[in-house]
């Protein structure tokens, strides 16, 4: 079992109230176990080269664990440079519904908003 210390430094990303509320609702609806935390990261692929990872996961080696307004957030140390300063929002409207990634490190994004290049 991997045990991580919660970082005392500020979380490198920010979630809006709408995103926090949606994550909490999903956690409750999906009955996510307590030992799983919100993972935010990147992976290769997508229209622009990199895609965002957003889901619940257990801590792994090389993860940092942050507390952001009561949410425990996992970020792999290698992904931090792509995510620093990013804001995650959630829209729940007639035209758009879903998580929105506002990333100042992205040099280009695709139309779907879930992939980028840096």
C-alpha positions in Angstrom: 0.0 0.0 0.0 1.4 3.4 -1.0 1.1 6.1 1.7 1.5 9.7 0.6 2.0 12.7 2.7 -0.4 15.6 1.8 1.7 18.4 0.4 1.7 21.7 2.4 2.5 23.7 -0.7 -0.4 25.2 -2.7 -2.1 22.9 -5.2 -0.7 23.8 -8.7 -4.2 23.7 -10.1 -7.5 25.2 -9.2 -11.1 23.9 -9.4 -14.1 26.2 -9.5 -17.1 25.7 -7.1 -19.0 24.1 -10.0 -16.2 21.6 -10.6 -15.8 20.8 -6.9 -19.6 20.2 -6.6 -19.6 17.9 -9.6 -16.6 15.9 -8.4 -18.3 15.4 -5.0 -21.5 14.4 -6.6 -19.8 11.9 -8.9 -17.8 10.5 -6.0 -21.1 9.9 -4.1 -23.1 8.6 -7.1 -20.3 6.1 -8.1 -19.6 5.1 -4.5 -15.9 5.8 -4.9 -13.9 4.1 -2.1 -12.2 6.4 0.4 -8.7 5.3 -0.6 -9.3 6.7 -4.1 -8.6 10.4 -4.8 -9.2 12.7 -7.7 -6.4 12.2 -10.3 -5.6 15.0 -12.6 -3.0 14.4 -15.2 -2.1 14.2 -18.9 -1.4 11.4 -21.3 -0.2 11.2 -24.9 -2.9 11.2 -27.5 -5.9 13.3 -28.6 -6.2 15.8 -31.5 -3.4 18.1 -30.3 -0.9 15.7 -28.8 -1.8 15.5 -25.1 -5.1 14.7 -23.4 -6.3 15.4 -19.9 -6.8 12.7 -17.3 -9.6 13.3 -14.7 -10.9 10.4 -12.6 -10.6 8.6 -9.3 -7.6 6.5 -8.5 -5.4 5.1 -5.8 -2.1 6.8 -5.1 1.0 5.6 -7.0 4.7 6.1 -6.7 5.7 9.5 -8.0 2.3 11.0 -7.1 1.9 14.2 -5.0 -1.2 14.5 -2.9 -2.7 17.9 -2.4 -5.7 19.1 -0.5 -7.8 21.7 -2.4 -10.9 22.9 -0.5 -11.5 19.4 1.0 -10.7 17.5 -2.2 -7.7 15.2 -2.1 -6.0 15.6 -5.5 -3.4 13.3 -7.0 -0.9 14.7 -9.5 2.0 12.7 -10.9 5.2 14.8 -10.5 6.0 14.4 -14.2 2.7 15.9 -15.2 2.9 19.0 -12.9 4.7 21.1 -15.5 1.8 20.7 -18.0 -0.8 21.5 -15.3 0.6 24.3 -13.2 -1.7 27.2 -13.1 -4.6 25.3 -14.7 -8.2 25.9 -13.7 -10.9 23.2 -14.1 -14.5 24.4 -14.3 -17.8 22.5 -14.9 -20.5 23.7 -17.1 -24.1 22.5 -16.8 -26.0 24.3 -19.5 -28.2 23.6 -22.4 -25.4 24.1 -25.0 -22.5 22.7 -23.0 -22.2 20.1 -20.2 -18.9 18.9 -18.8 -15.5 19.8 -17.4 -13.6 22.7 -19.0 -9.8 22.9 -18.7 -8.3 26.4 -18.8 -4.6 25.7 -19.1 -2.1 28.6 -19.5 0.6 26.1 -20.5 -1.3 25.0 -23.7 0.1 26.5 -26.9 -2.8 24.9 -28.9 -6.0 23.2 -28.1 -8.5 21.2 -30.1 -12.2 22.0 -30.6 -13.3 19.4 -28.0 -11.3 21.1 -25.3 -9.9 17.9 -23.9 -6.6 17.8 -25.7 -3.8 20.3 -26.1 -0.1 20.8 -27.1 2.5 22.5 -24.9 
